[in-house]
Amino acid sequence: MHFQLTEEQQLVRANVREFCQKYVEPIADAVDQEPRFPSENVKRLAEQDWLGIPYPQEYGGAGADYLTYIITIEELSRACATTGFIVEVNTSLACFPLYKFGTEEQKKKYLVPLCKGEMLGSFALTEPGAGTDVAAGLSTAVLDGNEYVLNGTKMFISNSPVAGVFIVFASTDKSKGPKGLSAFIVPAGTPGIKAGEHQNKMGIRGALTAEVVLNNCRIPKENLLGQEGQGFKIAMMTLDGGRIGIAAQALGIAQAALDESIRYSKERVQFGKPIASLQPIQWMIADMATDVEASRFLTYYAAWCYDQGLPYAKEAAMAKLKASETAAHHTNRAIQVHGGIGYIKGQKVERLFRDAKITEIYEGTSEVMRMVIAGSVLR
Amino acid sequence: MLKVITCFKWVIDEADVKVDANSRRLILDRVGYKISLYDRNAIEEAALLQERHGAGVVAVTVAPPTAKQCLKDALSRGPDKACFVNDPSLVELEPAQTAAVLAAAIKGQGDFDLILCGEGSSDLYTQQVGPALAEKLNIPCVTYVNKLTYDEGEKRIIAERKLDDCVEVISVPLPALVTVLPDINTPRIPTLKQVLGAGKKPVDNITLDALGLAFEPCLQTTGILGATMERRRLKFGAEAEDIRAAVGALLKEGVIA
């Protein structure tokens, strides 16, 4: 057993850090407050080969391991959770189902440009009445000759206003419940699919999230992803991997909260000495550092399991649960370390606090993570 | 084909150095390492010559075997090959020693046209290795270069030297050695494919035995302490007596005598 990253993983971490210092940190505050989509950096991320990291080079990816991808998300999110998330959605939610379930032709047509960053992808699963209860979705897909006709309304769809292609889930047979769910590839611009207004979120405000409406949207039959009825499985497998990505995002946010707390507590003088010398502050920072490290090991371990071809659903759930709750709790503590100034807009900890919350909710809530873990350990 | 050699040093990342508050001792047990900053400019300049003129680039370093990671870092930045002169004795070298080892290693690489070095290293910044190496190889040396052009027809370089009060433009026949300043270029951040491809590039592992050299480090660090800055929190106005008080305070602190 060893805890050493490979030379390549260490170099990638250093390179992502340098990239963040140069391009991500300087605009992170504006991305949050205006808010705006950091399109200039998305282009740069593509140039660095960071939009399809774990996929083979023949499909436009970088051909690196999953842990390299996870380290990249961690470091990007440490500077700007929005930026980390944009990469995560493209890589985990859009590329993965295409890579795992797509035909050779579908991969060439959609996976290659997604990995190269020529377009971004979006994953349209959630509906107003179907969050955690995925099978309660009302969207339908009806085969009409050589085309499927899609109808329905999708909610909270990340990257959707800028997406070049959507992975859309809709029922091909309502009577079968989850087993009637199917996945489809819908290129943006297809008549009948439309992303709505950007939703005004509490955190990760630069990442575009909108409603997606399908109104008699006709797509060729060959745009079915996998088989009819395989949609639920595709969605669940995609989210299992995505959870490691969100764990990495939460880890980056939590690490940033720790970085900021250490920096500020050494600078801030009260009672004639830096507050870092006061025990209440030391204890908060010690707990923060311990939970961040625990989250990191769980997250890296889940990624390692993925790389080794081992089962990783439980490990991914544990990583996401621990890292997201660490991020939510310790960004709160980080504001406490800062006192009043931490409550002011423009302070990084204020942004981190808002960004952290969503990691306990999307791609499976903490409650779902506990269900997955309990289901696995009590089996 | 233009053959370029670029030299680099693997140094402690100063961002990781911590200072013990009481003893001012440097805490180095968790430091990372990186390619010395100006050497990255030298490597980048070599990579630009590679892109513009199809130059072949070899990156050369002198270090203990534990510095192996530096090779992939350097190779991910463009060079076609690395030359790793390594021996456990190659620590705390004096600049003349480094230049002697580099010269022996470079002679072993066959013909070359241009050697690029950083102006000075991030740690010692003696600015001696480049000129000493040129002297050992008996080739011209151009220092303080912030712009470099290769004249393919004449097989010479035009270098702009940034001096204190002017910019000197020099034309030099090859082979030559150039030391570069940081504003000559902006080193690129290697792409992921470049990082992954670095491990596939050839590396010449060269031992001191192979060069017929042996070294005793002759630089000894007897002590190194962090500098501290303590603010006295004194305020002075602009009245004559305030100025007298300010001068008095400076005298008392020993800043002026």
Chai-1 contact restraints between the chains, C-beta under 6 A:
chainA,res_idxA,chainB,res_idxB,connection_type,confidence,min_distance_angstrom,max_distance_angstrom,comment,restraint_id
A,E7,B,Q69,contact,1.0,0.0,6.0,A-B,restraint_1
A,E7,B,K72,contact,1.0,0.0,6.0,A-B,restraint_2
A,E8,B,V195,contact,1.0,0.0,6.0,A-B,restraint_3
A,L11,B,D73,contact,1.0,0.0,6.0,A-B,restraint_4
A,L11,B,V195,contact,1.0,0.0,6.0,A-B,restraint_5
A,V12,B,V195,contact,1.0,0.0,6.0,A-B,restraint_6
A,N15,B,I189,contact,1.0,0.0,6.0,A-B,restraint_7
A,N15,B,P190,contact,1.0,0.0,6.0,A-B,restraint_8
A,E18,B,I189,contact,1.0,0.0,6.0,A-B,restraint_9
A,F19,B,I189,contact,1.0,0.0,6.0,A-B,restraint_10
A,Q48,B,T191,contact,1.0,0.0,6.0,A-B,restraint_11
A,D49,B,T191,contact,1.0,0.0,6.0,A-B,restraint_12
A,D49,B,L192,contact,1.0,0.0,6.0,A-B,restraint_13
A,D49,B,K193,contact,1.0,0.0,6.0,A-B,restraint_14
A,A62,B,L192,contact,1.0,0.0,6.0,A-B,restraint_15
A,A62,B,K193,contact,1.0,0.0,6.0,A-B,restraint_16
A,A64,B,L192,contact,1.0,0.0,6.0,A-B,restraint_17
A,A64,B,L196,contact,1.0,0.0,6.0,A-B,restraint_18
